[in-house]
Amino acid sequence: MSTVLCSPASADEVWRRTDAVLVQACFDQLPGEPPNTIQVDAIADGMTSGERLTLVGYTTTKQPIYQGSVGHSSKISAMLLHLPGTKVSALAARPIDLMKSIDLWRGLEIRGCTDDERAPFRLLNGQQPERMLACPDLGIKMSIKVTSSAEHSLTLLHLKHRGVQEFNNLRGCGDFIR
């Protein structure tokens, strides 16, 4: 007798109920002291949500690595990363194959930057931001990963107990991103 495990998801849905979407942002040329958090707006499923990315570590060249969870949504269409110390946001589009890439970091294409305060709502309505700008030269890299929500919880727990760590090229910022 065989056991069949059922999931509330549809047959073509590969996500697990406990999955979350992690976003990572790195800056190769961020001037000054990096803030402890930065904001990202996720546009998905007919709504927009503002989330915080937390400073979780530094690269071996002392560049900041931010990470945060933007929930469980296979329908993320775009993200706006608020650049520290500016009124500008970087516009990133999600990878097309996000749902087929469980537990793999995927690079996010930065399409440009905007200072349009209503950009999240315009994107939500299928429009483009009013003003697109060249992004400041901060060496922005963004990546996204679908994984168990426990992974981000563990990262935050380690951060609380050990503080911000230096990572030796084993985490994000273009490393192991396909």
ABEGO torsion letter per residue (X at the ends): XBBBBBBABBAABABBAABBBBBBBBBAABBEBBBABBBBBBBBGGBBBBBBBBBAEBBAAGBBBBBBBAEBBAABABBBBBBBGBABBBBBBBBAAAAABBGBBBBBBBAEBBABAAAAAAAAAGBBBABBBBBBBAGBBBBBBBBBAAAAAAAAAAAAAAEBBBBBGABEGGBGBX
